[in-house]
Amino acid sequence: MTVPASSSNPHHTFEAPGTPPWGHPPARRLFIGPLPDKPLAIMHEVTQLTGNNSESFDASYASAVGDALDRNAHAFFLRQGGRAQDWDEAARENVRDELMKRWQECPWMRSLRHKTHRAVGVMHWVGTTFEVGSILGVNMLDSHAPTPTAPSVVPEAPQLESQVPDASTTALSSVGPRSYWTAESHLSPPSPQGSSSTASLSEQHGGELSAFSSGSPLLATASAPSLPTEHVLPQGSDAPRSILKHPTGTLSDKSRTKRRVLLLDRDAKRKVRLKESRRSPSRADTRGIPLENELADEGPVPPAAVLARTGGEVVECSAGATAEAIPSQEVPGDVFLRDRMLVRVCYTKSESLSSHFDEARNRQTTHLRHEDCMEFLVVWRKDMLELYEDYVCPYMPPQFQSHVDHIGQTIPGKEYIKGHKHLAFLIPLASERTSVSLYSFVDLTFCILCPPTPVRERISRARVFFQLSKEGTNVFVFKVKSRTRARDWLWHLWRRLGGKIPPSIEIRCPEVDVRIRIDVPAAEVFNFDKAYDTFSHENIIDLVQRSFSSEHGSSGSVLRDWETIIERELRAGKKLALAWRFGCQLDWVWQEQDVEGHARPWAVLSGLSLWQGLRPAHLELRIAEHFPDCVRLQTGKKMFEPPAIEGYLDRIRQKNRQRVYLVTHDGNLFSLLPSDANLPLPPSAHLSRLISGLKPGVEEYSQSLFESEVWRGAEQIRAAQGTLDLRNIRTVKRAYRPLSQDDGEDVAHDAVDEHDAGGHQGHAHGEDKVQLHLRRTFDIVLASGLVIRFEAHSARDCIEWVRRLRALVTYWSQRQRVDVKDEMDIAFAASTRVRLTPRMVRCTHGIGHPTPPEPPMNSESPVLTPLYNWCPLSACRSIIKAGRVFTRKGLRGQYKLVQLFLIPGRLIKFDVSPTSALHHRNSKEIGLLDAYVCSGYFAMLALRPSEYNPESRNLPRRYHDGLETDEREEDELFVIWYRKSSASASAAPGGNRPNAPAGGFHPTAPVPRLSKGSHKLVVFRTRSKVERDAWCWALGCEIEKVVRNNRDRERRVRESGGLVELSD
């Protein structure tokens, strides 16, 4: 039975779910204080508008501004929630007039229009605090829907219906465990879904920022979301005016085009069956092929008719199944696949190893003779896997050592003379003893068992066992850089060695605790091309959505939970995505093209080959969540993430002061030199770029700005000299003692603070110089007792720094509490042991409550999306992952604690010292191009035998944040093999360009060698297995993006090296 694919474009690449379309919008960011005038002049690209005097300049600039606003008025109208059908000439005039009024009132525009003569050689400061990405009250980094401003902590909204749970507590849904359910036989077309406005509440801006903050509501319309009384903003003179004069409503989403219906199977098995509603005339391979029910009615086909079948008729019979035994792309004599891989080769005399060989069986298998990990060129050709290496010299007399490369002792010129690399190993895929299995789901390493196979090349004595033994088994463990490439290799090998699609595929929906089983038609079990169409990403999601939305195909509780949990999130702009889950690990289905740009129709079905040991991975349908921007407090309230901050400060030391640039990213405070600040664009610079016409429109400029902001944050972290975890801050207070006792959200101040003009000008007019300096100064008191003192540009800027830092410290401390709790819950769900410390109920008012029994292990589905969110896949954050891990220099020595930051293309380390206020930057950064990440027993084998004892006792450990673990050392270990190269230090081939791919090499750079020793190795140890798994997944996703961003270079590396001519 042929089922057409839902997606019309088979080469479509998934976009990371989120808003705006190019990724999850970053957290709001504020620049506190003014900017230096010299960098500000460079930022403005419109300098051609000149005149004889200031009046002519103002006139010409105002005319250019009016033209730019008139060109982009429609885009501003839509970004603020306007409807396309309400756009007319009157709306254009209203929007343009409102934006012109904002331009005339904006202090940044006044500083640009009115210039004064300034002394040469003196630094002048221009402007005030502004929101990064904001232009005339509209933030270019926001989604299309306006976000109202509200306090950071808001109480939970009262529920109108008791059966409607909150979307953020789907893991705590009251839905009990259910078995499989049936779908309606005839689904009616779904009703159009209205796009309801959702309001995310953020911290209210104060001072000068509130006048043109994009966080404040700009639309005072009937369609604006209603808020509780305590959430409504005061409508004062500083509130921004709406640029829309007419009330607007919400648009209903268009109903999706449905291509198939579901037939109800009301037997005891209760399965969902696929059935094609009508035959598609556009598919050439379906012509003349009967459907499943027609085949059943016709009865057995005579043998003569079967033998006479040709072309597309062969697909439906056993001949087609035989043809599908090998990949359709493979042509005898041609190379089917080739890649560079990190390979560990082992040999054992035993021939009874399990075909499901994985790291657990590897740990239990004795008498394994293995070589060190090396990088090989692996080629699939003529039903053989060929492993190539560079020609090396096992021994060289001292008098000739000067002519040999000491790194791996490569013999120069031998490959050029012979015309090919050295063939080290052969793996026969046609042998009955050859099998393939998943070695580790964490890093997607796979294993092949095969009999020893000789090669024609000369072999060393150390490899006699691997090639000339008449008995025994060779064990090859492969690690590919790219995760999707590893799944492609495993999928094709699994198919070649007998893997088949099962009769049914189960899909789980953990948010509503329901499972769906889809029966696979018999023809698609053998015909993979048709199975690819049926089980495509969008087709499965469309099928499940229609099944859950059916009133007759699902029970009332299932339908109610789907509407209140899933549909509620979809209306808020989120999307559904598929993921393969193994234990407490997720691997999202997110790429429908391989690293070479070709289609991957097996993107979903390739998960069928993910069997580690005897446990398979299972397919789940989840909401594609990004990194959460709020936490739920124990009181039931929600705390939203405050805006990040950055700006210039003076660090006050005992003997001197130092100008620094402070910036916060994801709960960390970074200190930079002013020359490495990578300043954000002020509002006037955004308008100048729109006037210059460098970008066609607002949407294109917004996307470019989004990418440049992600790049700018990554460059700031890379250039930082020190960092500080905000959760290690005890308090932030003003240094002026009469106003330093408060510790709340509101910072104490008086009239003197309001009249401080700031800088040298305010200092010259001040009466008490020492007191004025103290009013501009604030202290950061750490948990260790150390104090860091900074001085701002003015007293008002000092108050803003204190207020914003307090909010950030409070939020990220609560964020850490929630993350640690989720991590412990995930570890307990995946464990077979009880908790180290049982949960206890706190007694209140002296009244004790009985301790509830601990729930059975693995009974609750853990919340995995915070750890495996879509931000590492969509490149929407400057920090992909951060945390504290233990590392050591090389393979020996004591572990030391470091603060690790994964940014696009690189891994940055900061040494943690208890005696230092800031964690200083480690000079060694790790470039992720040509990097391999391995974990578990595979990584443990890289250590020296004296550095690891598998029989050591697992001692329970408790950390300062409450995390408790007692896992084995190998379960907390991961290793990175990487190459150190001068090219890895640059972000892109063309230099530090905002839109250039991170971790890039020049396409014409020399291809690195395969020699042993060309890779460096760094060992990391986390606090728990859950942390290790999350780090490996995030590193694998980033390496995947680096490989795809350098597609030409990777193709050169993959194709380099000649192959041996093998006889048939």
C-alpha positions, 0 to 999 in steps of 0.5 A: 500500500502506497501512502503519499508523503505529507511534505511536498519538498523531500529536501526540506531541512527542519527549522528549529521550532521557535519564534522568530522563524530563524530561531528562539528569540534571545533574552532581553539585554540592556546596555547601562550607561552611555557609549564612548563617542569614537565607537559610536561614530564608527557604528553610524553608516549614514555620514553622507548627509551633510550641509552648510550648517546644522539646520540643513543637516537636520533637514536632510537627515529628517527627510531620510528618516521619513523616507526610511520609516515610510518604506518600512511602515508596513513591516512595523505595523505587522510586527506590532500585531496589526492585521494585513487586511487593516492596512491602508493609506490611513494606517500608513500615515498613522504609523509613520507619524507615530514613529516620527514623534518617537524619533524626535523624542528619543535621546539617542536621536537628539545626540546624533542630530545636535553636535557640539565642538569637543576637545580633542584627545578627551573621551566623551560619553554619548547617550543613555541606557538602552535596550539592545535591538530596539529602534523607536520602541520596537525590538528587532529581536522580538517575535511578531507579537508584542510582549507586555511588561510586568514584574518578574515574579507573578502569581499563577493565573487562576484557572477558569476550568479545573481540568485545564492544567498549566502548560508548564506542568505537563509532566505533572499531568493527572493523566494516568498510564494508558495503553494503545487507543484507536482512531476515528475511521473518518476524521472531519477536517479540523476547525481553524485554530485561532492564534491567541495572543500570549503574554510573557511577563518580564521585568518592568524597565525603569528610569529613562529606559521605560520611555522606549522599551520594546517590552512595554505594550504598544497596542492598546486594542481590543485584542490585547491580552487581559492581565490580572489587576496587579499586572496592568502597567500604569498609563503615565506620560512615559508610556509609549503610544501605540502606532496603530489607530484601529483595533485589531484582532487575532488571525485564525491559522489556515487549516492544514491540507490533509492527505490521508484518513484513518481507518478504525480497527476495533479488535482487541489489539486496538491499533491505528492503521494507515489507509490511503484515501485515494490514489495519487495520480502524480506518483509514477511508481503507483500506477498499476499497483493494486492496493492492499485490499485489492491484493487480498481479494485477488488471491495468490498470484501464479509463479509465471506472473511473478517471474514476468514482472518488471520495473515497478511491479517488482517492488511489491513482490519477494523479488523487490524484497531481495533487491532491497537487501542492499542499499539502492545507492550502492553500485558494484565497484563504486564507493558507497560511503566514505568518511574519516572515523575514530576507530578502536580495533580489538581481537578475541579468540572467542567466536561466541560474542553476542551480536548485540555487542555494546559498551556494557558487554565490552566491559564484561568481556575478558581477554580482549586484545586492542589497539589504541584509538586511531583515525582511519579512512573508512570506505564502503566498497564492493561489499567490504569495509576498508580501513586506510591509514597513512604509511608509517614506519614502525622503526627507523635507525637514528641516522634516518630519523631526521627525514621522518615525521616524528608525529606518527612517524609518517613516511613522506612520499610513499603514498604519492609513489604508490597512489593510495593509502595503506590498507590496514583492515578489511571487514567482509559484510557478506560473511555470516559472522559479521554483525553491527550494533549500537555501541553507545547511544550517548555518543552514537558509536557503533560496533562491527563484529567480523572474522579476521580477514587478511589484506594484501598489504604488508602487516606488522607483527602486532596486527597478525592476530587481526588478519591471519588468525583462522579463529577468533573475532575482530571487534571494530568500534567506530566513532563518526564526528557528525551524529547524523552521519553516524546514524546514516552509516548505522542505518545502511549497515543495519539494512545490509546485514538483515535489518527489516522494518517491524510490522508496527511502529509505536509512537509515544506522547509523554505529555499526555501519556498515550501511545500509538501503534502504527501498523506497517503495510506488508509492501512497505516492510520490504519497499523502503522507498514507500516506507520513507514516504509514509514515515516522514517527519511531517507525515507522522506528526500530521497523522498523530495530530489528526488522531488525537483531534478525533472525537471518536478515535480517542477517549474523552480524557485523551482528547481533553488532555490533548486540547489543554496541553498540546493544542494550548502550546501550539497556539502559543507558537510552539511546534511538535517534533519527533525524537528517539529516546533511549532511557533518559536520553533524547536524539531529536529528528532535525535534519532531512539532509546529510552533511553533503546536502543530499536528502535523508528520507530515512531521518525518522526510520533510521532510529530503528537501528538504535538497539543498544544491547537488547534494548531498543530506542523508541519514538516519541512526539514531543513539544520542541521546547527551547531553553526555559525563560521562567521558573516556577517557585515553590509558592506557585508563582512564576519568575521570568528571566530578567534582562541581561546587562552590559556596560562600562565600569571602573573596577576599584582596587586598593592601589589603582582602578581599571576600566573594564567591560562587564556583560552577563550571559546565562547567569554568568558575569564576564569581565573584558577589556574595553578593546574587546567589548564588541559593543551593541548597536545603539538605537540611532545606529539601527535607524542609520542602517535602515536609512542606508538601505543595506538591508531590503527591509525590516524582516531581513534586518531583524534576521541579520541582527539576530545572527550578529547578536549570537555571534557578538555574545560568543566573541565576548565570552571568547575574549573574556579575561574572567568570569563569575557565576551569579549564583555565587553572589551573596548580595549586591549593594551600594558603597555609599553607606547611608543608602547601602542597607537595603537588599530588596528590588528597589534600591535606595536613592535620594535627590542628589542621585537624580541630579548627578550628570555623570562623568567628568561633567558631573564631577566638576559640578559636585561639591563633595567629590569623595561622596560623589564617587561613593554614590557611583560605586557598588559592591558585589559580595561573594559567598566566599566573603570576597568583595568586588567594587565597581564605579559606574558613570553616574549615580543613576547608572549605579542604581540601575546596575544594582537593581538589575544584578539583584534581579539576575542573582535571584532568578539564576539562583532559583533556576539552579534549584529547579535544574538540580531537582530535575537532574536528580529526578532524571537520574532516579528515573534511569537508576535501579537504586533508591535515592541516597536521601529519601524525600521528606515532607517539611512540617509547618506550624509544628503539625507533622505530616506522614511522609508519602511513599517513594514512587516506584522507579521508572514509573514517572516519565522524567522531564527531559526537554530542559536538558535536551532543548532545541537551542543547541540545534537552532543556534539561537544562543551564544552559550550553548551549554555551560557548567562546572566539570572536572578536568586534568592535564593530559592522561595523568594527574589530579582532576581540577575544577573548571567552568566550561562554556560551549560556544559556537565552534569552540569550548572555553575553559575558566579555572576555578580558584577559591581564593580568586574573585573571578575565574581566570581564563584558561589560554587553551581553547578547544576547536571543534572542527576535526573533534571527536567526543567519546564517553563511557567505557570507550573513553575510559580505554584511552586512560592509562591502566594505572589511572582507572580501576574498574573494581573501585568502590562507588562512593556516594557524593553530595555537592553544595547545590544538593546533587547526590550521585553514586555512579561509576567513574566511567559513567561520568567520563567523556573525552575529546580528541581534537586538533590544535591548529592556528586556523581553529582560532578564527571564527570564519575564513574571512575573519570575524564576520557576524554571519560567518560559520563558527569554527570554519577553516579556509577551504584551501587549507591543507588536509590534516593527516591520519597519523597517530598522535595528530590529535590531542586529548582532553579528559572531562569528568562530570558530577553525574551520568545525566550531566555527562550525557547532556554534555555529549549531546550538546557537543555532538550537536555543535560538531554537527553544525560545524561540519555542515558549515564547512561542507566544502572543506569536509568534502575535501577531507573525506575524498582525500587519499587514494584507494587500493584496487581490489580484485573481485 
